[in-house]
Amino acid sequence: MNDGKVAPNNGQRLGPFIWSVADLLRGDYKPAEYRRVILPFTVLRRLDCILEKAKPGVLKAASSIRDLGNLRADAELRLQKASGFKFYNVSKFDYGKLIDDAPGIRKNIDAYVSGFSANVRDIFERYKFDEQLARLDDKNLLYQIVLKFGSIDLHPKVVTNHDMGTVFEYLIRKFNELSNETAGEHYTPRDAIHLLVDLLLAGDADLLVNPKPLRTVYDPAAGTGGMLSVTDDRIKEYNKDAKVTAYAQELNDETYAICKADMLFKGQDITNVKQGDTLSDDKFPGKHFDLMACNPPYGFEWKKEREAVEDEHERLGFKGRFGPELPRISDGQLLFLLHLVSKMRPVTGGAHGSRIGIVMNGSPLFTGGAGSGESEIRRFLLKNDFVECIVGLPTEMFYNTGIATYIWILTNNKSEERKEKVQLIDATRFFGRMPRSLGNKRRYLSEENIGQVLSIYQAFEDGEYSKVLPNKAFGYTQIVVERPLRLQFKASTERIARLDEEKVLTRSGTDLKKLKASLTDIPASRVFNNRNDFLKSLGAALRTHRLSLSAPQLKAVWQCLSERTDTADVCLDAEGKPETDSQLRDTENVPLGEDIGAYFKREVKPYVSDAWMARDKDRIGYEISFTRYFYKSVAPRSLQDIDADLKAATREIVSMLTEVSP
């Protein structure tokens, strides 16, 4: 099958060879634009090699079909049967015929691409391939590019699906290195994916004992398909006889095309790769999966999806995807997590349930207090015992951000020892340093680092890097602590001047001049620590000047003439009960299971003896704080050491100045 064509014997060597096409593009294309040519031409050449043997049979089947532009289902099946795949090409051209007609290259390649089945044409349309063909033709590069790719033998007998996947991953990685500013939106580093997938599979015992296990794998924010590719590869490493069926949904046109092509090269059914917005338009409604992996965009606003998401939440509740609650509009990561949970396969009739791996930043762990959407979602996940493990990753792991990130592992079928428990793993110190930075990525996980984390996960015990906690450890009751209102009153010039800013008085047309005059009847030097005593004096002054104020106006006056102080008497309401001071109101988070009265007596009363609890305002909340469990205090340096360093630095500066002084 070689016919003198270049066919390096594995994907690792073939990738750099294809990348050398960039030499032809240099000058006419910017480096970040190379992908627009190299990726679709790689797909085109691979498809040509795959369909080469079946070409005569497909053309024969096509000759008996009256309208190829408007195929019926039976005609579509005949063409698929003739090609041996779920795609085909009905044009008279192949790569050899394209190369044989240099003058007609543009017209012929248009006809060739148009001859593909709709599911493959979709890939080239998403690449905007026709625009690139026009640009290459204008630069007199089109025939050179076709000729270059024609020298590569990508027939499946020469380059396996696995090796072809390796080639595609290599090219994608190279392109993302050239455009680091956006790489993190679509491309998750392979080392992070390897750890996530290994954690997923470590809890899938059936994968090792079942002779021919079947696994469905799903990514709702697939990007270029890296999660699915690595999961497929890793499963085959665990069990070479496993049958893996991948499903994906991706919003961005170009990355959708890349993902679809990658799945094609992996031998997957590309009808399972869908384009669209997962949150507002789920392309797999009612579908459940065995394994799910996802790295949703961090901190993205879901304003565009808001109407659809809120409608599903209100209309379907827990029968839909977003039953528990909705997070704040500025961060939709938890919406993706709820979406994945809704895709879990029920554990019935001996089914092994589902496992989820998702990479998120720190926000879903702790953002939002008791009663917030985020807290209610965490409450739902923990109360249903879905959260199995959370791993804190090193910073500077991703291409477009250096922030802390976490891998969450969830399942609806925990082992007996893990039930009602969550394992936290601190892997922030397990990393190697990149030889050179790729955007913000300066650190990576080696195979040894991944092995360390897996060992900690499998040991499932408390240690320096692992904490095993009951689900309820992350829950708390938020109690509201009230303090009494204590006001000191005084009719001083400064306080009387505040009346000019009081809207209730200015809007109601109160005669401020007459009101201020009445207040001078109260000695400016007299201090009232009791509101009732002050109100008696205020009432007398108003009656003397024949002034009548409404209740809101009267309240505005005494508020202007008061200041808070701990030495004043407590203000009482009409029933003789202490009034609460909203400015002193505070909250306390009492761990679930702890006696709230005892906590209040121990943690609050000794410091604010006049406080009380407003128990009707109790709220349950959930948060997961890594800092609380893994924080290690570091003693500050001694003053002597700091002083010595300062003196040494001063001497060095003086010495340098002496050297440059004339």
Steps between C-alpha positions, in 0.01 A plus 500: 500500500801732530562561126808705585305735721633623834358293785693534828425192706323664790300805594779658700720521189223578253378804696822702452507407132149638443591803708776575248222617264525822701820574308287559190264731685761713674477862389154475344339374821554602860613209722168499686323450164690187396232282657240627253689326220687209655212349700236483223755374247608229744134398531457510123804283432405247768147467363632455148724214616219339701255507207755410232417130470123551507501784245390291195213340692379837629506652151304202367239536775483875440438454127166333574378785724302766315549798736827495698428848634183389676561148627227282644578278799520182292746663256711623788520146638601360157790745477610428859490127428707549185767701687501275805473806725236748614649751256594495131600713201305492172721732293714357220813646661752355738835640610683350202267665250531834679879489470484397132313819407696797636321768289157385618594452865263760646192388305577133552561517875172690545320218319688240704409650838139550389480128423534395863202388704331774704655391830852549357419814302393647833860472624637700206222759525583560867867544403384757238709294263374675186644829630839338549490342153434842347781656703749225414406523131549876508848453649586224248537255788202271445663250265818491712296415811302229317824356364662502844213311660484268202850380590373368835346153523231510768331173410371315813724202416799734525383741772262350756210694653700523822804643322281736302351623825852555631581703187192716546573557870856602409376753246237642734759540772737680261227740391399576857860578586483768229184658642535474876264788568198285412635149536344438838153559360516188286804303605560331832862392563543128443665447839192634680273284282710190573458551874126563469446192282716277721296606803181421310620156399652420840146470635376285210582147618281339233739628234766253616287194571258515207651330191333738252369805686290760321545864599329815381705818554359853483634856505245786483767769445725292280725765351739318267405162647804443720303364795334238282821403321695446821211312663477270199876435503519442876206259499668296227820493708300355791313254278585472129170320431287783639249660263491878543229720347563874523242779510577871485343842476694818424390858433793652311492420126871443444563292811184302424647420159831396657322280754288339230806429288690360797211265581495395136869410519436307821249285319206650687152561361512874418120526509552501878690830478253789517536875463307736724466666839476223758325707768224636280477218243593155630561280194473178702175538697413198712834334420718352777871419493748281688788746517492879466791742485489876461697822542238775468609863451588668829287788620301540179181704506194303397287801405445362152365173642312662787147484357526131405670396825260689727200366306622140542572559870154640570302275267664162560666536840679179596355326194730723296871569523501803727265403782703582815560872426685730262841661560562871452490617140873578496615137530335201334745222594253339740236494226726268302546284809123474552462416132746212540326371814173487307674267251596241764387150421259377772639224723230242438499138391869452572608807298829652613373859494711789373818686583570869433828688484487879468770768527390831656659794676450569871174691470264196503658385827407793717339791313157592634378494860220296655188504284683615187472310173857369529448383859175325410671319211781382733233393749324295230824331391611412853158400633468257208853371567624570147835664588772237535827690479634851432864554403669837531739544205818708489463857378641600159373176343288652224590704193289810559480517879725446798219469756429203725296223337335186633393163362166380635419129479133412545304176481158362586646162595766542769684205650387406852801659669447831318128538563399824675863618483708735287874473445694824456846466345756781506707448185619861482860397571515215248641646179798547274611827343461556126826544307335812360170667576203451269286803575419470870591132510826471691436171681398151394403167655748222427399134492659476844286789628185339359600172665544677835148644485351166396676324790357755744154458348514122522635500858193703605635607838591815688853624450707803413344525153164334560200565722201265514196683635131418548268685265344694785842649586444748217158607624415767752208687650532872451353673803425870521642672808314814604616784722278761669474854371670745739472868413625817664300817419613861489353815340838644404554738209688233306221244534221749428679583170439140392129580460579678171605167345204295624282420198183422700506855632605684184251317276204548736537879509585515871577851623864422584568851627219477754597142590861599565383792714290265715800274557695788656264468798690182587836593657776420248725374775251251640563134414217244505592133535135394499282547193176539697650782706613676184163455328327665797724806467457502122121480532492793740713712265275422202182584694646833612555596136170347392664247269340167411707223335392169351653178633754474211596869546540457874719191446713694253557775757613274785719299263677821392558597861633159612826309489580140591689435820542202730441716810141598407187318612342237276221636280172314561205451263131549582490157667798580720734267304852602393523640149764343276784703358531399134850646483620262770324197354741213433492136398674188629542171318440211738619159371214258434447264790634742760264629770421857394420618852828366634691657208335838562578484869864409434588704191278809519376584849845547659575777250158669461298437813189689377468293178222256417415266211219558250433130446219564253771617260707178513623376160689187399809547284779289350854596401825311438810681622836346411683764701331390821626144465844543346621837627841493665610802697851626435679680781610853404871564466672644803559874517874434527502312166296770328726773642811314384360468145413870489849598612657270240279648226590853613873422487459355148314810377760734652779299337329519159448876533866545595607317183300730269577826687758730327 
